Amino acid sequence: MYGAPVDLSFKNICSLEGAWTEEPSRGLRPLKRNSEMKYPSCSLRLNNNNILDLHDLQKTVSYFLAEPSQLAWLDLSFNSISHIDKVLCELRELRVLYLHGNSIFILSEVDRLGALPHLHSITLHGNVIETNKAYRNRGISALPQLKTMDFSAVTQQERVMAEIWHQSNSRIRSNKLLKS
């Protein structure tokens, strides 16, 4: 059985390495540590901080969690993250990922998250990429296993439209390559 989420939100953390000196907040459920002083949790909250990049994400997950490979829920919302780092793709059991309220500006970086086989819920609203007309289609197309995006259910109609969008854009890119 997994314990309460490890909550490092609102700690004014600027780098993930800086999180290692912080004590998780107490929630409704008590946080317990194992004999190695790690938390038996599969959830990590790093939201509402000033994190710029995810360079030390694996080390941070390993520092706090008793079973880091079992991380299923990660909240990185309301930070200053500008890129979807490849390190997120190493979290193979990740099911829920909150990235809303950051500074992500390259829509194609969402494609990287397609490597996460169990990811079924993601938030990306409140990032620069949200202003792109293809934003939701691109996300649904890149992550076909999604059940919710930005706290809104992904409908079957949206899946069909995202597939049509993807096929259409693939043809356009192929034609541009042939002409150049």
PyMOL commands that set and color helices and strands:
alter all, ss='L'
color gray80, all
select helices_A, chain A and resi 16-21+57-64+68-70+86-90+107-115+128-131+135-142+156-179
alter helices_A, ss='H'
color red, helices_A
select strands_A, chain A and resi 6-7+43-45+73-75+96-98+121-123+148-149+152-153
alter strands_A, ss='S'
color yellow, strands_A
deselect
rebuild
show_as cartoon
